[in-house]
């Protein structure tokens, strides 16, 4: 099993005096489950301040298109009523509270979060964007993020519903000193490169600090392209 770090979305402007989200970072790991060869992509927000705190992300959607359906094809192996711990591309949830066993399920499951551990105590919630928009099989159906695919409205978001717990702060375990995990995406080995964009709201962790925003892109590259990929999705901006 080999893990590869993929650089993504450089920042256009920085400020030493305030929190700065510098980029989205992606790791790639080849795994297998139930006879299927999969690629596990983990996506992180990268910061440069000691107390930087991620609050929410929104306007998540695809950039461009390809021969594959970039809003579908994700694998889930969670313990939701829609899945029951079975590896599936048809049933599942993006909720981090239902990832199940840390060894049997979680390493092969797609989920979203604002830092913290993907377990029952995680306070990440889906915003209402999951219930509307899209087309075809990607129309919101009222089930929120209890679905295997992504509504294709380009507005999807999730947030820490209890920010005083500092779940989204760098240095608060399991977050590292510079990164906060925002999602895990499981795709079949051999998929084509997919490109996405996402906006984050964050602050420096100081009470009363103005919330800042960062918009940037990241890629889930086809396995054959990972070794030669230098920087994926070179577009990003920060605004107050």
N, C-alpha and C positions, 0 to 999 in steps of 0.2 A: 504494500500500500504506500503510495507516494503522494505527498502533498506539495503543491506548487503555489507560490504567492504571485498574484497578478496585480500589477499596479493599475489604478483607475482614476480618472477624473481629477486632474490637477487643479489647484485653486488659482484663480486669476488675481486675487488681491489678498493680502494678509495684514494683520495689525497686531503688533507685539503687546499692545495695551489691553487687548480684550480676547475673549475666547475665539478660537479659529478652528473650524472644521476644514481640514486641508484636502481631503479626498475620500472617496469610497475605495476600500481595498477588498480584494477577492482572493480567497484561497481555493484551490482545486485539489480534490483527493479522489482517486479511483478506488471504488469499493464494489462488493458484490453481495447480493442477497436473493435468496430463493431462486438461484440459477440465473439471475439477471446481472449484467455488468452495468454499473452505474457510475456517475460522476457526482460527488458531493461538492457543491459550491457554498462557501460561507462568506457573507458580505458584512463588512465592518465600516463604521464611521471612524475616521482617524482624526485626532485632535492634537493640538500642540500646547495646551495649557494644563496645569496640574489638577484643576477642579472642573474642567469643562464638562457640561452635562447635557446630554441629548434628551429632548422633551418629546418630540414627535417627528414623524415623517409623513409626507403626503405627495399627491400628484405623481404616484408611481405608475409608469406605463412604458410601453415599448417605443423604441426609436427606429423607424424603418420597418422592413418586413423581409421575410425570406420564404423559402419553400415550405418551412414548417410553421405550425401554429405557435407563435411565441407566447400566447396566453394559456396554452395547454401543454400537455405532455409531462407534467410534474408528477413525481412519485411520492406517495404518502404511505406511512406505516404507523399511524397514530392509534390511540385508543378511543377515538370518538365513536358515537353511535353510527356514523356514516362509514366507518372503516373497520373497527374492531381488531386492530393490530395486524391486518393483512396488507402486504405490499400491493398497492393499487394505484393506477392512474385515473380511475373513475370516481373513487370515494376517498374522503379525507377532510381534514380541516387545517387551516393555517394557524390556529390558536396554539400558542406555546404551552398552555396549561395541560394539553392532552397528548403530549409526545410519547408518553408511556415509558417503558423500560429504557434506562440509560445505555444499556448494552444491546438489547434485542430490537428495539424500535427506533430510538432517537437518532442513531447514526445513519438511518436510511429514510428519514422523514423530512418532508418540506414543511417549514414553519417560519413565522415572522415574530419579531419581538423588539423591544427597546431595552437592550441589555439584560442582565440578570440570567438566571438559569431557566431553561425551557422546562418548567415543571409547574405543579399546581399552584405554587405561591407567586408565580410571575404576575405582575399587575399590568401587562400590556393588553390593550383593548383595540378592537377594530372600530374605525369611524364609520359614519353612515354611507360613505361612498361605495361600500361593498354591496349595497342593496339596490343600486340603480345603474342605468347606463349599459353600454356595451351592445353587442349584436350577436345574433345566432345563439350558440350555446353559452355565450359569455354575458348574456343579459343578467343583471342582478335579480335574484329570485326571493329576496327577503330573508335568506338564511345567513346573511352576513358573510363571514369568512369560513363558514362550515361548508366548504366545497373544495374540489380538487384543483380546479382551474382558477384563472384570474378574470374578473369582469374587465372588459376591454374599454372602459371609459377614460383611462389615463389619469384618474383622480384618486386612486386607491391610497388609503392612509391608515396608520395605526399610531397609538400614543400610550405613554405611561399614565395610567389613570390615577396613580397615587405618587406624584413626583416627590413628596417629602421623603420617600424611602430611598432616594438617590440611586435607584436601580440603573439609571442611564448615565451615571457619572463615571468618568475614567478613574481607575484605581480602586473602584468598589467591586470586589470579586463577584463574578468571574471576569469582569472587564479587566483589560490590561491597563497599564499606565497611560496608554495613548489611544486605545481602541474600544469601541462599544459595538457589539454584534447587533445587527438589525435583521438578519434573515439567513435561512439555509434553504437551498434549492437543490432538489435531486432530479437529475436528468439521465436519460439513457446514454451510455457510451456511444459515441459516433454521431451525436446530434450536431446540428450546425450552430455557428456562433450566433448568439442572441444579444441584442443591445437594449438597454433600459435606461430611463432617467428617473430621478427621485429628488425631492426637496426635503430638507431637514430643518427643524426649528430647535435651537439650542441656546445656552447662555454659559457664562463663565463660572456658574455655581455660586455667585455672590448674591445675597438677598437684594431684590430690587433691580438687578442687572437687566438691561434691555435684551429681549429675545432677538437673536440674529437668525438669518436664513442662508442656507447654502443649497444651490441646485447643481447637480452634476450627473454624469452618466457613468455606467459601468457595463462591462460585458461578461457574459458567460460563454467563454470561447470553446470552440470545438476542440476536443482533446489533442488533435494533431497540430493545432495552432498554438497551444500553450507554450511549448518550448521556445518558439520564436517570437512570441508576443512581447513587445517592449512596454507599451502603454496603451491601455484600452480606453476608448471614449474620452478623448481630450476635449471635454467641454465642461466648464464649471464656473459658478460665480457665487459670490457671497454678497448679501445685502442686509442692511439693518431694518 
